[in-house]
């Protein structure tokens, strides 16, 4: 399955992501222009815990499982509109989890260098991104997973 996404498609996907909900339309269009499209088949590993990280991702379609090391069941599922991969941008540049597609999936990816530059222009987004990351960490703690 190869899905081609136009800049307008990428814009609509980013707009559905809660992290970007408060971003002005023209500012979000800039991000849509630099986002790349990635395709995964069912059960394909996007990245593994311990790998060097370079990108954040937003799910366009499909479902992905997020696996914490030493746990067989997914700690969470990423679905359309969900953003992930941001932890490594702030800490160590190393992936903390393994992400595997539960179905065929289409993702938007944005490399850290470009995303950091974007965050510098729109600092209010950094707060929203940190809020999302902390909410995810608290959920994992409550489930008894180490992060």
VOBA-1610 file (N, C-alpha, C; in pm, whole numbers, padded with zeros to 5 digits, always signed):
BEGIN
Unk+00084-00118+00000Unk+00000+00000+00000Unk+00089+00124+00000Unk+00081+00203-00103Unk+00153+00329-00106Unk+00051+00441-00110Unk+00060+00528-00012Unk-00033+00638+00000Unk+00045+00767-00022Unk+00006+00843-00123Unk+00071+00970-00149Unk-00010+01079-00081Unk+00058+01160-00001Unk-00010+01267+00070Unk+00036+01403+00017Unk-00060+01484-00020Unk-00031+01620-00063Unk+00000+01706+00060Unk+00049+01825+00036Unk+00072+01918+00148Unk-00060+01944+00220Unk-00169+01954+00147Unk-00300+01975+00210Unk-00339+01855+00296Unk-00316+01732+00248Unk-00341+01612+00329Unk-00260+01616+00457Unk-00131+01649+00445Unk-00043+01655+00562Unk-00090+01762+00660Unk-00135+01875+00607Unk-00188+01983+00690Unk-00309+01933+00771Unk-00401+01864+00704Unk-00522+01815+00773Unk-00486+01713+00882Unk-00388+01629+00856Unk-00344+01530+00956Unk-00282+01600+01075Unk-00196+01697+01051Unk-00134+01771+01162Unk-00240+01847+01241Unk-00337+01902+01172Unk-00445+01977+01236Unk-00525+01887+01332Unk-00534+01757+01301Unk-00609+01663+01386Unk-00530+01622+01510Unk-00403+01657+01516Unk-00316+01621+01628Unk-00333+01725+01740Unk-00370+01682+01862Unk-00393+01778+01972Unk-00275+01871+01999Unk-00153+01825+01979Unk-00036+01909+02003Unk-00038+02034+01915Unk-00094+02021+01795Unk-00095+02132+01700Unk-00228+02206+01693Unk-00323+02172+01778Unk-00458+02227+01771Unk-00463+02380+01779Unk-00375+02440+01857Unk-00380+02585+01877Unk-00289+02663+01783Unk-00223+02594+01691Unk-00130+02660+01599Unk-00209+02728+01487Unk-00171+02850+01454Unk-00237+02924+01346Unk-00223+02848+01214Unk-00324+02860+01130Unk-00330+02787+01004Unk-00204+02807+00920Unk-00160+02931+00903Unk-00043+02956+00817Unk+00084+02896+00877Unk+00092+02891+01010Unk+00209+02833+01076Unk+00210+02681+01063Unk+00090+02622+01072Unk+00079+02477+01058Unk+00108+02434+00913Unk+00073+02519+00818Unk+00103+02488+00677Unk+00254+02478+00655Unk+00332+02561+00725Unk+00478+02552+00715Unk+00528+02415+00759Unk+00472+02366+00868Unk+00511+02234+00918Unk+00469+02125+00821Unk+00350+02138+00762Unk+00302+02039+00665Unk+00395+02031+00543Unk+00454+02142+00507Unk+00544+02143+00391Unk+00673+02064+00415Unk+00720+02061+00541Unk+00845+01989+00568Unk+00823+01845+00613Unk+00699+01809+00643Unk+00670+01672+00687Unk+00686+01574+00570Unk+00744+01457+00601Unk+00759+01350+00502Unk+00656+01240+00531Unk+00626+01161+00430Unk+00533+01049+00445Unk+00612+00919+00455Unk+00574+00834+00551Unk+00636+00703+00569Unk+00526+00598+00569Unk+00555+00486+00505Unk+00459+00376+00496Unk+00511+00254+00573Unk+00422+00186+00644Unk+00458+00062+00712Unk+00357-00045+00677Unk+00407-00167+00659Unk+00319-00282+00645Unk+00280-00329+00785Unk+00180-00415+00796Unk+00140-00471+00925Unk+00259-00545+00987Unk+00278-00530+01117Unk+00384-00596+01196Unk+00525-00551+01158Unk+00538-00437+01098Unk+00671-00384+01065Unk+00721-00296+01180Unk+00847-00311+01215Unk+00906-00231+01321Unk+00951-00097+01263Unk+00902+00011+01323Unk+00943+00146+01283Unk+01080+00179+01344Unk+01093+00153+01475Unk+01221+00169+01544Unk+01221+00083+01670Unk+01341+00057+01721Unk+01357-00026+01841Unk+01420+00055+01953Unk+01387+00019+02076Unk+01446+00083+02193Unk+01598+00074+02182Unk+01665+00185+02212Unk+01810+00189+02206Unk+01866+00247+02077Unk+01785+00254+01972Unk+01832+00312+01846Unk+01846+00463+01857Unk+01938+00518+01781Unk+01952+00664+01773Unk+01828+00719+01703Unk+01776+00828+01758Unk+01652+00886+01705Unk+01681+01010+01623Unk+01597+01033+01520Unk+01615+01149+01433Unk+01484+01222+01403Unk+01368+01158+01430Unk+01240+01213+01385Unk+01131+01200+01491Unk+01032+01289+01481Unk+00905+01270+01549Unk+00807+01220+01443Unk+00696+01161+01488Unk+00598+01104+01396Unk+00457+01143+01438Unk+00370+01156+01338Unk+00226+01171+01361Unk+00159+01062+01278Unk+00068+00988+01341Unk-00002+00880+01270Unk-00107+00940+01178Unk-00098+00908+01049Unk-00197+00951+00951Unk-00308+00846+00939Unk-00268+00718+00936Unk-00366+00608+00931Unk-00302+00483+00989Unk-00386+00393+01035Unk-00337+00269+01094Unk-00318+00279+01244Unk-00267+00172+01302Unk-00244+00164+01446Unk-00105+00107+01470Unk-00035+00164+01568Unk+00099+00117+01603Unk+00103+00086+01752Unk+00173-00022+01788Unk+00192-00057+01927Unk+00324-00002+01977Unk+00323+00049+02099Unk+00443+00102+02163Unk+00482+00002+02272Unk+00602-00055+02258Unk+00647-00160+02348Unk+00762-00113+02435Unk+00744-00127+02566Unk+00849-00095+02662Unk+00939-00217+02672Unk+01073-00197+02679Unk+01162-00312+02691Unk+01120-00407+02804Unk+01133-00536+02775Unk+01103-00644+02868Unk+00953-00665+02894Unk+00867-00607+02810Unk+00723-00630+02820Unk+00673-00676+02683Unk+00594-00783+02682Unk+00544-00837+02555Unk+00422-00763+02503Unk+00337-00716+02593Unk+00216-00645+02550Unk+00249-00498+02526Unk+00181-00435+02431Unk+00208-00293+02409Unk+00167-00209+02530Unk+00250-00111+02563Unk+00218-00019+02673Unk+00109+00078+02629Unk+00105+00107+02499Unk+00002+00195+02444Unk-00011+00171+02295Unk-00118+00223+02239Unk-00142+00216+02095Unk-00149+00358+02040Unk-00081+00380+01929Unk-00085+00509+01861Unk-00183+00497+01744Unk-00274+00594+01735Unk-00378+00592+01633Unk-00375+00724+01557Unk-00455+00736+01450Unk-00453+00860+01372Unk-00465+00985+01460Unk-00375+01081+01432Unk-00371+01206+01507Unk-00272+01205+01623Unk-00223+01086+01663Unk-00128+01077+01775Unk+00013+01113+01729Unk+00083+01186+01816Unk+00222+01221+01793Unk+00308+01136+01886Unk+00423+01089+01836Unk+00515+01014+01921Unk+00658+01030+01869Unk+00754+00986+01951Unk+00894+00995+01913Unk+00963+01120+01965Unk+00891+01196+02048Unk+00946+01323+02095Unk+01042+01308+02213Unk+01033+01200+02289Unk+01119+01186+02409Unk+01266+01202+02374Unk+01310+01132+02272Unk+01453+01132+02240Unk+01502+01269+02196Unk+01412+01353+02149Unk+01452+01487+02108Unk+01498+01568+02230Unk+01441+01536+02347Unk+01474+01609+02468Unk+01573+01535+02557Unk+01590+01405+02533Unk+01672+01325+02624Unk+01753+01221+02549Unk+01881+01239+02539Unk+01975+01139+02491Unk+01973+01103+02343Unk+01874+01149+02266Unk+01862+01113+02124Unk+01857+00962+02101Unk+01807+00888+02200Unk+01796+00743+02189Unk+01651+00704+02215Unk+01600+00612+02134Unk+01462+00565+02150Unk+01447+00489+02282Unk+01338+00515+02353Unk+01312+00449+02481Unk+01217+00330+02467Unk+01152+00319+02352Unk+01056+00211+02328Unk+01077+00155+02188Unk+01010+00043+02162Unk+01003-00013+02027Unk+00863+00016+01976Unk+00852+00060+01852Unk+00721+00086+01791Unk+00706-00004+01670Unk+00594-00080+01671Unk+00565-00175+01562Unk+00421-00152+01517Unk+00401-00157+01386Unk+00267-00138+01331Unk+00179-00259+01363Unk+00058-00232+01406Unk-00040-00338+01430Unk-00120-00363+01302Unk-00113-00267+01211Unk-00181-00276+01081Unk-00096-00198+00983Unk-00132-00203+00856Unk-00064-00115+00761Unk-00085+00028+00812Unk+00017+00111+00800Unk+00008+00245+00857Unk+00078+00346+00767Unk+00030+00468+00776Unk+00092+00582+00708Unk+00123+00685+00816Unk+00246+00736+00814Unk+00291+00831+00916Unk+00346+00956+00850Unk+00340+01064+00924Unk+00416+01183+00887Unk+00538+01184+00976Unk+00654+01219+00920Unk+00775+01231+01001Unk+00836+01368+00979Unk+00894+01420+01086Unk+00962+01549+01080Unk+01093+01532+01156Unk+01204+01564+01089Unk+01333+01544+01155Unk+01350+01644+01269Unk+01424+01600+01371Unk+01441+01680+01492Unk+01496+01819+01464Unk+01593+01830+01375Unk+01655+01959+01349Unk+01551+02060+01300Unk+01469+02020+01206Unk+01365+02110+01154Unk+01257+02135+01258Unk+01221+02030+01334Unk+01117+02046+01434Unk+01163+02138+01547Unk+01288+02125+01589Unk+01342+02215+01692Unk+01336+02361+01644Unk+01375+02384+01520Unk+01370+02520+01465Unk+01226+02571+01466Unk+01131+02485+01434Unk+00989+02521+01435Unk+00946+02556+01577Unk+00987+02474+01675Unk+00951+02499+01815Unk+01008+02632+01864Unk+01124+02669+01817Unk+01184+02796+01857Unk+01099+02914+01807Unk+01036+02896+01694Unk+00948+03002+01639Unk+00815+03008+01712Unk+00770+02893+01766Unk+00639+02883+01829Unk+00653+02818+01967Unk+00708+02892+02065Unk+00737+02832+02195Unk+00616+02776+02270Unk+00497+02828+02242Unk+00378+02774+02309Unk+00355+02628+02273Unk+00401+02589+02154Unk+00390+02448+02114Unk+00480+02358+02197Unk+00593+02411+02241Unk+00684+02332+02324Unk+00614+02292+02453Unk+00539+02384+02511Unk+00465+02351+02633Unk+00361+02242+02609Unk+00291+02250+02497Unk+00191+02149+02464Unk+00258+02013+02441Unk+00373+02014+02376Unk+00448+01891+02351Unk+00494+01828+02483Unk+00545+01909+02574Unk+00589+01858+02704Unk+00471+01805+02785Unk+00358+01873+02777Unk+00238+01826+02846Unk+00198+01687+02795Unk+00204+01667+02664Unk+00172+01537+02604Unk+00270+01431+02651Unk+00398+01463+02652Unk+00501+01366+02695Unk+00484+01329+02842Unk+00458+01427+02926Unk+00442+01400+03069Unk+00318+01317+03094Unk+00210+01347+03025Unk+00087+01267+03040Unk+00114+01121+03005Unk+00192+01098+02900Unk+00226+00962+02859Unk+00313+00893+02965Unk+00410+00964+03021Unk+00496+00907+03124Unk+00417+00872+03250Unk+00326+00958+03291Unk+00243+00932+03409Unk+00157+00808+03386Unk+00102+00795+03267Unk+00023+00676+03234Unk+00107+00550+03246Unk+00230+00553+03192Unk+00318+00437+03203Unk+00352+00405+03347Unk+00377+00506+03429Unk+00404+00483+03571Unk+00287+00416+03639Unk+00168+00462+03611Unk+00048+00404+03672Unk+00028+00258+03629Unk+00075+00225+03508Unk+00064+00087+03460Unk+00177+00000+03516Unk+00274+00062+03582Unk+00384-00014+03641Unk+00500-00037+03548Unk+00505+00032+03434Unk+00617+00019+03340Unk+00727+00116+03379Unk+00850+00071+03364Unk+00962+00163+03380Unk+00981+00235+03248Unk+01031+00356+03254Unk+01057+00431+03131Unk+01200+00471+03123
//
